[in-house]
Amino acid sequence: MKDKENLYMDKAINKFNNNDFKGAIDELNKVIEINPQNDVAYYKRGKIKRKLGDFAGAINDYIKVLEINPDDKAAKTSIQIIQSILNRKNLDIYANTNTDEIDMT
């Protein structure tokens, strides 16, 4: 099984390097199906989801990494980065406080 796991991981990396992000996620899903404790696959999938703007999916993958490996600093940092991005985006919603300029029609 480890050979198949490594094969799918290699395919995922190759697809990622060729900007085939959906294909890379598909390959990482296969790795996770074979070995649900593969924290590297969850981390890589989380990175791709973050790149694609799927912040909730990325955080879920990073949380799974931390369930498997609670000391994983990269996953902790990645969650903090996403939270920072989301906080900034939420602040942008309130950036225009001049209600005279907002068209409510």
TORRO-741168 format. One record per residue (C-alpha): residue in three letters; x, y, z. Coordinates in Angstrom, 1 decimal, padded with zeros to 4 digits. Layout:
<nudos>
NUDO, ALA, X, Y, Z
...
</nudos>
This chain:
<nudos>
NUDO, MET, 000.0, 000.0, 000.0
NUDO, LYS, 002.9, 002.4, 000.7
NUDO, ASP, 004.0, 002.1, -002.9
NUDO, LYS, 000.5, 003.3, -004.1
NUDO, GLU, 000.5, 006.0, -001.5
NUDO, ASN, 003.9, 007.3, -002.7
NUDO, LEU, 002.8, 007.0, -006.4
NUDO, TYR, -000.3, 009.2, -005.8
NUDO, MET, 001.7, 011.6, -003.8
NUDO, ASP, 004.2, 012.0, -006.6
NUDO, LYS, 001.4, 012.4, -009.1
NUDO, ALA, -000.1, 015.1, -006.9
NUDO, ILE, 003.2, 017.0, -006.7
NUDO, ASN, 003.6, 016.7, -010.5
NUDO, LYS, 000.1, 018.0, -011.1
NUDO, PHE, 000.5, 020.8, -008.7
NUDO, ASN, 003.8, 021.9, -010.4
NUDO, ASN, 001.9, 021.9, -013.7
NUDO, ASN, -000.9, 024.1, -012.2
NUDO, ASP, -003.4, 021.3, -012.3
NUDO, PHE, -004.7, 022.0, -008.8
NUDO, LYS, -007.9, 020.0, -009.1
NUDO, GLY, -006.0, 017.0, -010.3
NUDO, ALA, -003.5, 017.4, -007.5
NUDO, ILE, -006.4, 017.4, -005.0
NUDO, ASP, -007.8, 014.3, -006.6
NUDO, GLU, -004.5, 012.5, -006.2
NUDO, LEU, -004.1, 013.7, -002.6
NUDO, ASN, -007.7, 012.4, -001.9
NUDO, LYS, -006.4, 009.0, -003.1
NUDO, VAL, -003.5, 009.2, -000.7
NUDO, ILE, -005.8, 010.0, 002.2
NUDO, GLU, -008.2, 007.2, 001.2
NUDO, ILE, -005.3, 004.7, 001.4
NUDO, ASN, -003.9, 006.3, 004.6
NUDO, PRO, -006.2, 008.6, 006.6
NUDO, GLN, -003.3, 009.3, 008.9
NUDO, ASN, -001.1, 010.9, 006.3
NUDO, ASP, -000.7, 014.4, 007.7
NUDO, VAL, 001.5, 015.4, 004.7
NUDO, ALA, -001.3, 014.8, 002.3
NUDO, TYR, -003.8, 016.8, 004.4
NUDO, TYR, -001.2, 019.6, 004.6
NUDO, LYS, -000.5, 019.7, 000.9
NUDO, ARG, -004.2, 019.5, 000.1
NUDO, GLY, -004.8, 022.4, 002.5
NUDO, LYS, -002.1, 024.5, 000.7
NUDO, ILE, -003.8, 023.9, -002.6
NUDO, LYS, -007.3, 024.8, -001.2
NUDO, ARG, -005.8, 028.0, 000.3
NUDO, LYS, -004.3, 028.9, -003.1
NUDO, LEU, -007.7, 028.4, -004.7
NUDO, GLY, -009.4, 030.6, -002.1
NUDO, ASP, -011.2, 027.7, -000.3
NUDO, PHE, -010.2, 029.0, 003.1
NUDO, ALA, -012.7, 026.9, 005.1
NUDO, GLY, -011.5, 023.7, 003.3
NUDO, ALA, -007.9, 024.6, 003.9
NUDO, ILE, -008.5, 025.2, 007.6
NUDO, ASN, -010.3, 021.9, 007.9
NUDO, ASP, -007.3, 020.1, 006.4
NUDO, TYR, -004.8, 022.0, 008.7
NUDO, ILE, -007.0, 021.0, 011.7
NUDO, LYS, -006.8, 017.4, 010.5
NUDO, VAL, -003.0, 017.7, 010.3
NUDO, LEU, -003.0, 018.9, 013.9
NUDO, GLU, -005.2, 016.1, 015.0
NUDO, ILE, -002.7, 013.6, 013.6
NUDO, ASN, 000.4, 015.6, 014.6
NUDO, PRO, -000.4, 018.2, 017.3
NUDO, ASP, 003.1, 019.7, 017.1
NUDO, ASP, 003.0, 020.6, 013.4
NUDO, LYS, 004.1, 024.2, 013.3
NUDO, ALA, 003.5, 024.7, 009.6
NUDO, ALA, -000.2, 023.8, 010.0
NUDO, LYS, -000.6, 026.1, 013.0
NUDO, THR, 001.1, 029.0, 011.1
NUDO, SER, -001.1, 028.3, 008.0
NUDO, ILE, -004.3, 028.5, 010.1
NUDO, GLN, -003.1, 031.9, 011.5
NUDO, ILE, -002.3, 033.2, 008.0
NUDO, ILE, -005.8, 032.3, 006.8
NUDO, GLN, -007.4, 033.8, 009.9
NUDO, SER, -005.4, 037.0, 009.2
NUDO, ILE, -006.6, 037.1, 005.6
NUDO, LEU, -010.2, 036.6, 006.6
NUDO, ASN, -010.0, 039.2, 009.3
NUDO, ARG, -008.6, 041.7, 006.7
NUDO, LYS, -011.4, 040.8, 004.3
NUDO, ASN, -014.0, 041.3, 006.9
NUDO, LEU, -012.6, 044.7, 007.8
NUDO, ASP, -012.9, 045.7, 004.1
NUDO, ILE, -016.6, 045.1, 004.3
NUDO, TYR, -016.8, 048.0, 006.8
NUDO, ALA, -014.2, 050.2, 005.2
NUDO, ASN, -016.8, 052.5, 003.6
NUDO, THR, -018.6, 054.1, 006.5
NUDO, ASN, -020.0, 057.1, 004.6
NUDO, THR, -023.7, 055.9, 004.2
NUDO, ASP, -024.5, 058.8, 001.8
NUDO, GLU, -022.4, 057.1, -000.8
NUDO, ILE, -024.0, 053.6, -000.5
NUDO, ASP, -026.8, 052.9, -003.0
NUDO, MET, -029.3, 050.8, -001.3
NUDO, THR, -031.7, 050.4, -004.3
</nudos>
